[in-house]
Amino acid sequence: MAKNEIPTLSDLFRERFFIDDPETAYLDGNSLGRLPLATRDILNQVIQEQWGRELIRSWNQHWLPLTLRIREKIAKLIGAETDEVLVGDSTSVNLFKLAQACLDTFAPGSKVLSDSTNFPSDLYILQGLCARTSGRVVLNQFDLSHCSTEEIENSLVQQMTQSTKLVVLSHVHYQSGYLFSMERLNSRAREIGAKVIWDVSHSVGALPIDVRKSDCDMLVGCCYKYLNGGPGAPAFLYLRRELQSQLRNPIQGWFGAADPFAFSDIYQPQHGIEQFAVGTPCVLSMAAIEPGVDLVLEAGVAQIRTRSLELTDRFIEGLESIPNVFGYSLVTPRGKDHRGSHVSVRHEHAWQITQSLIHDFKVIPDYREPSMIRFGITPLYTNETDIERAVTALRRAVGERTYENYSREKRGVT
């Protein structure tokens, strides 16, 4: 960095992550963020001191306060109050709880609306829940894949009719990186008396979310992407305070009971957001969440968003410098108002190219159907060098035909 140059976020924060090979550009689509160095120290303390020495005493001294502390921090990230956020379970389980709680209140003939290219796990949950109603509630999976960027939200608005009672969408689409207007779609849903559940897994920690400004009812999200909480990290849910007395958790679990340690044989739910708890918190994975959330709060989501747009702009410009004959096409919107923090590229040999990028050029993206290579931009550790390496590698993988050394057979996690 030049003497008078203003440091970027990666200049300030990159050294606080475990990076054993600086020559590798880690641009996975954020299915797993990098390891914060502080996480190693915290887990070591939790294992050796709290679990090893203090044993059961750690529940009162450390572990119950931990869950409250983390949810307070995540609440700050989304503009919510602490008593509107619960941390635990997985994104899918949290979606199940909120969606089923809504379905339990619907009259026959009600419809649930989602995007047919939404994240498959979300669709699986909705398909299963609607199937259990024996036709009382119908799932409408609207196909947005044929819509241009300008048409997507207008098409969704048109699909929201008086029979639509629940809308479930990803804030940032996991394939294209399209950023939906939470405020606009929430407003339309409210006009027709519908509720919206947002999956913010590909946006929390990468761009500003304000549940108050957007008038949001419910959302779910994971902690292992931009929040760098580790593989399989617990997820979280948000439920507007006014709805907490209207909806009931369909999974009547121990920690959702009014007095878990009374060991009553009759279930009485807790009041407020606590009723949506289920089982005992996963302490080790819960503890691993906090350092990543702290880093995001320290950096500031607004600053992260500004830097993300700079880096994704740079990536898109680099991609457009590759000749058309190389066969790459941009999937992610160019417009900043509708772009998340990953860039997706389509190519007919995307799977093989992904393998070549990883093994030949030390650039780690991920592959997504259909024929898509996804590059995640995490400004806390992603820098211009990573972007340049990725663009150069894309050019070389096709230009030098290195991808032909890899099988078309898709296997493993990437």
N, C-alpha and C positions, 0 to 999 in steps of 0.2 A: 504494500500500500504506500502510495506517495506521501510525502511529509505533510502536505496540507489537504490531503484527500479525506473526505468525511467517511468514517467507517460504516460499513454495511452491517446488517444484522448477523450475517454469517461471520464477519470479522469479529464481532463481539461475542457470539455464542457458539460458534463451531467447535472451539476447543473444550467446550463443556459436555461434548458427546464423545463416546468411545468410537474412535476412527483408527483402526489398526493399519489401514492401507490408504493413504491420502491419494493414491493414484486411481482408486476406484471411484467412479461417479455413481453414487447410490441414488437412483431416481425411480425406485419402485413406486407404484401408484399408491403408496401409503397404506398398504395392507399391514405393514409393520414399519413404524418409524425407528430411527436409530436409538441406541441405548444412551440415556443421560448418565454421565459419570456418577452423579449423586445417587442414582438408583442403586448402584452396586453397594455403596456405603450404607444406605438405608436398609437394604435387604439383609446385609451382613449383620447389622445391629438387631433387626427384627428376629433373625434366626438365632443368633448366638446369645444376645442379651435377653430379649423379651421372651422368646420361646424357650431357649436353652436354660437360662437362669431363673427367670421370673415365673415361667410356666403359667398356670391358670390365672395368676394374679394380673397378668398382662391384659386380660379382657377389660377390667375396670380401669387400669392405669393407662393403657395405650390403645387398645384395639377398638373399643366402642367410641372413644373420642375421635379416632382416625376417620371413621366413616362420616361423622358429622363435619369434620374439618375439610375433607375432600369435597363433599357436596356443597359446602359454602363457597369453595373456590370455583367449582364448575358453574355454580349459580352466577358468579360474577362474569364468567365468560359468555353467558347467554342473556344477561340482563334480567335474571329472575331473582326472586327472594329464596333464601335458603330452605324455607319450609315448602317450596314448590318443586324441589329437586330430590331425587333419590338415586343413590349409586349402588349398583349391584346387578347380578344376573347378566344375561347377554342382551344384545340389541334385539334379537328375535324374541326372546322371552318377554322383554319389556313391551315390544310391539304387540305380542299376544295379549298381555294383561290389559293394555289400554284399549286395543281394538275390541276385545271380547267384552270389556266393561261397557263400551259404547253399544255394541250389538245387543246386549241384554236389555237396552232401553228402547230399541227400535220396534216400530209397528210392522206388520206384514206388508210387503211391497217396497220396503226400503232398499236402497242401493248403496253399495260401496264403490267408489271410483278410484282407480289407480292407473298408472302408466304401464302398458304391457311390456315395456323394456325397463321397468323399475328393477331394483336389485332382486334377483331371484328369491332369496330367502324371505324378503318382505312379501313377495307374491305368494310364496308357499304358505306363509302364515295366514294371509287373507283368504286364499283358496280353501284352506282347511277349515277356517272359522265359518265361512259362508256355507260350505258343504254341510256343516253340522246343524245348520238352521232348517234343513229340509225344504229349502225354497223360500223361507220367510224373508231372508235377506239375500240379494243377488250381487255378485261382484261383476263390475263392468271394467274390463281391462282395455282402456282406450289406447289405440296404436298411434303414437306420436312420431314414429320413425320416418314417416313420409313427409312430415312437416318441416318447413324451413325454420330457421332460427326466429324469424319475425312472426311465424304463424303459431308456434308452440303454445304460448300462453293463451292466445285468443281461442285456439281450438279447445283447450282445457276448460276455459270459461264457458264455452258453448255446451260442453258436456255436463256441466253442473246444472241439473234440473231440480225441480221441486221434490222429486223422489230421492235425490241424492242426499244421504244423511251423514256420510263419512267419506272423506278424501284422504288418501295416503300417498305421499310423494316423497322423493328424496330431494333435499334442498339443492344439492349438487349431484347431477346424474353420474353414476359410477362409471359409465362408459365414455360419454362425450365430454363430461365436465361442464355441461350446461347448468347455469345457475338460475333457478326459478325465483321469481319475485314473491317472497313469502307474504309481504304486505298486501299485494294485489290479490293473490289467490285466497288469502284468509278473509279479505273484505268481501269477495264474491261468495265465499262459502257462508259467511254470516248473513248475507242478504237472503239466502234461500233456507236458512235454518240448519245448515250442515256444520259439522266439526271437521277439523283437519289435524292429522297426525303427520308431522314432518320427521323424516329420518335425516339427521344432520351429521351422519358419520363422515361424509366427505367435505364437511365445511367447518365443523367446530374446531377451533384452534388455528384455522387458516384464513378466516374472514369474519367480520363482525356479525353477530347474531344478537338481536334485541327483541325478546319476546313481548315486551311492553309496546314498543313502537310498532311492531308488526301485528299486534293483537292476536298472539298465538295461543291456541288452546292446549296443545300437547306436542311433545316431541320426544324422540329417542335418539340415542347416539352412542358410538363406541369410543373407547379411549386409547386404542392401539394404533391409530393412524397419526394424525397431526399432533395429538397429545402425547405421543411417544410413551404410552403406558405399558408396553410389552406385549408379547404374544398371548392372545386370549384374555386380555385385560377385562375386568368387569366394565359393564356399560352403565348408562344412566338414563333416566326418564325425567321429563318435566311435565307437570300437570298444573294448569292454572288453579289458583287457590279456590276460586268460585266453583270449580267443577268437582272439587274433592269430596264434597258431601253428596254429590249427585251420582257418582260412579263408584262401583265397588269392585275390588280386586277379585277376579274369578279364581285365583289360586290362594286358598286360605292356608297360608303357611305360618310357621312358628313365630318368626320375627314380625309378622304382620298382625299378630294378636295383641290385644289391649295390654295384657300382662304376661309376657312369655314365660317368666319364671314362677308364675303361680301354678303352672302345669295343669290348668283346668282342662277337663275333658269336653267342654263346650266352647266352641270358637266365638269370641267376641272381637271384632276388628278394632285396631287402633283408629284414632281420629286423624284426619288430614292425610298428608302424603305417606305417613308411616304405614298405613294399611296396605300399600302396594309393595312392601317388603315381603319376602317369602322365607328363604332359609338363612342359615348362619352365613355372615359375610366371609368371603374368601380372603383372609387377612394378608397372606403373602402377596397375592396378585393385587390386592387393594393398595397395599403399601407402595407397590411399584408405580402406581399411577401418579402419586403426588409430585415427584420431581419434575416430570414433563409438564404438568399443569402449571407448576410454579414458574418454569421457564417461559411459557407462553404469556402468563400474566406479567412477568417482569419485562418482557419485550414489548408487550402491548399489541392487541389484535389489530388495531388500526395500522400500526407500523408494519406488522407482518403482511397485512393485505396490500399495502402500497408496494412493498418489496416483491411480493408474489406476482403482482401485475407486471412489474419491471422485468422479472425473470421469465415469465411466460411470454411476454412480448418479445423478448430476446430469442426465445426458443422458436416462436412462430416465424420471426424474421429469418432465422437460420434455416428453418425448414423450407421456406419459400425461396431460398437461394439455391436449393438442390434442383437440378433440372427435372422437368416433368417426365422425361423418359425413364427416370429412376422408379416411377410408379407410386410415389408417396402422395397421400392426400390428407389434408387436415380435417379432423372431425370436430375438434373443439371450437366453439364460437370465437371469432376474432374480437367481437365487441366486449369491452371490459365489464359492462353491466350484466352480462350473461355468461361470464367465465369464472369457474372455480379456480383451484390451484393445481390442477393437473392438465396436461396436454395429451390428447389422444391422436394417433396417426394410423391411417388405414393403409394396408398393403396386402396384396394377394398372398405373399409369402411371410406374413407377419410372425407366425409361430417360429419359423426357421430363423428369421432375422433376429428375433428376440434372443434365441439361443446363441447366435453369433455375437450379438452385442455383449452378452454376458461373458462368454468364454474367450472370444477373440479380442475384444476391445475394452474389457473391464468397465462396461457401462451396464448398470442393473436397472432395467425397467420391469414391466410385467406385461403379460399377454392377456387380452380379453377377447372373447368371441363378440362379433364375428370379424376376424382378420384385423385385429386392433392391437397396437402397441401403446401402452399407457406410461407416461412419464410424470411422476409426482414431484412437485416443487415444494420443498419445505424450507423457507427462507432462513430459519435458525441455523441450518447447516449447508444448504444448497447455495452455490455461488456461480459466478459467470464461467469459471473454468469447467465446472460440471456440465453446464449448458453447451459450451463449445465442444467438449469431448463427445457429448451425445450427438450433436449435429454432424460432426466429422465422422463418427462411427456409423451413422445412418447412411451417409454418402458412401463410405467405403464398403459396407456390408453388401450393397447392391452393385456398386461399381466394380468391386473386386470379386463379386459373386462368392463371398465367404459363406453365405447362408446355405449354399448348396451342399456344404459338408454336414448338414444336420437333417435328421429325418423329419418327415411331415407328421409323424406320429406324436400326438400331444400326451404328455404325462408329467406327473409331479406338480409341485406348487411353483408358479411363476407369475 
